[in-house]
Amino acid sequence: MRHVTNVLLAFIVGLLLINVYQNARLEEQLAQLTGSQSNTHSVKKKLAEEWGDKAIDLYNMQNHQALYDLFHPDAKAKISTEQLASQLNNLFKLFGQVEKIALLNTVKVGEKNGEAYFQFMYQAKVSNPKHQKTTLVLSMVKNADEYSLYGFKLNARQSLD
């Protein structure tokens, strides 16, 4: 019985150590994203809010070309202006206008070739009453101090209500 107890205790301690390590990594990643000073965090938040407002204004005006112009060259290589316009038209038919967004989170998802990749996540209120639980995710690329859009996704969240 002692052997089983010791094995379980060792297992629990191992899980705790893994949890502590993962929390430390998450805090490190958050510090990298927001900077070590709260002023840097407020700048990132303001930047994410500005990008959200800009993207939604262009979406609501159905100004596909202006929205397309904000995309990173790698993203433009994957989708044409016509394809983006078609997808945005479909989203507009499904969700209607985005009336309001609220920033939920910003996450650095990685780095590649000297560029940093982020996701800006928002809660969105749309005009279609069937989709009141909607999220907006902007995928972003940062090269030096310049950001560009890599992805635009409106998503209806599932509810268990």
N, C-alpha and C positions, 0 to 999 in steps of 0.2 A: 504494500500500500504506500509506503514511503517513497518507493521508486516512482510510482505513478504520480504522486504529489510533486516530487522534485522535477519530473519531466514537464508537468503542466506549469509549474512555477517558472521554469527556464523558458518555456514557450511564451508565457505571458510577458516576461521580462524582455524577450526578444522582440515581441510585437511592440512593446512600449518604446524600445530603442529605435525601431524602424519608424514609428510615429514621430518621435522627437526629431529624427533625421529629416523626414519629409517636411515637417513644419519649419525646420530651419531653412531648408531649400526654398520653400514657398516664400518665406519672409525675405530671403536673399533676392529672389526673383522680383518680388514686389518692390524692394528697395531699388533694384536696378531700373525698374519701370518708372517709378515715381521720383527717383532721386532721394538723397538722404535728407533733404530739407523739405519742410512742408510747403514752402514757396514753390519749389519745383513741382510738387504734387498738384498745387492749384493751377500751375501753368499747363500741365498735362490735362487736367480736368477741363480747363477752359478751351484748350485745343480740341479735345474730343467733342465738347459741346458745339464749338464753331463748325467742325466738320459735319456733325449730325444735322445742324440747322441748314448748312449749305446743301448737303445732299438731299434733304427732304424738300427744301424749297424748289430745287430743280426737278425732283420727282413729281411734286404736286403740280408744277407748271408743265409737266411732260416735256421738258426741254432735254431731250435725249442726247443731243449733240454736246451741250454744255456739260452734262454729267459725264459723258464719254471722255471728254477732254480732261477730266480730273483723274482718269485712270492711269496707272503705271504702264509704261511701254510693254512689259511682259504680259500684263492683263489684256492689253489691246491686241496682242498677238494671238490671244486665245478666243477673242470674241470681236465680231465686227460691230460697227455702229448700228446696222440693221438688226442684228441679232439682239443687241442690248435693247433697242427700241421695241422689238417684239416682246421681249421678256418683261420690260417695264409696263407695256400696255396690258399684258396679261395680269401683272400684279395690281395695276390700277383698277382693272375690272373686278378683281377678287376683293381687294381691300378698300378701294376708294382712296380718298385723300388721307394723308397722315396729318391729323389735327394737332398733335402734340407729341413730343418725345421727352424722355427723362433718362439721363445717363445712369446706367446701372453699374458698369465696370469697364475698365480697360485692362487688357492682358497682353503682355509680350509673349508671342508664341514661338519666337525663335529668330535666328540670324542666318543669313546665307549670302555669300559673296559681298560682305561689307554692308549689307542692308539688314535692317531690323524689321520684323513683321509683328504687327499688333492687330488685336480685335477690339473695337469699340462697340460695346453692347448697350442697347437702349430699350426701355419699355416704350411702346408706341400706342397711342390712341388713334384709331382710324375711323373713318366715317361709316364704314359698313358695320352695323350693329352685330352681325354674326361673328365678327372677329375682334371682339374687344380685348382679348388676351393675345396681343401681338408683340413680337420683338423685332427689332432692327439690329442687324449686325453689319458693321462696316469693317472690312478687312483692309488694313493699311500697310504701306511700305514706307519706311523712313530711310532716306539716303542722305547722309550728312545731316543737315537741319531741315530738309525738305520732305514733306509727306505727300504721298499720292495714294489714290484709291486702288485697291486690288480686287475688292468684291463688295457687293451690295445685296443684302438678303433681308427680305421681310418674311416673317414666319409666324403663322398662327400657332399659339401654344395650345396644347391639349389640356383640358380640364377634366377633373374627376367629379365635378359638381353635378 
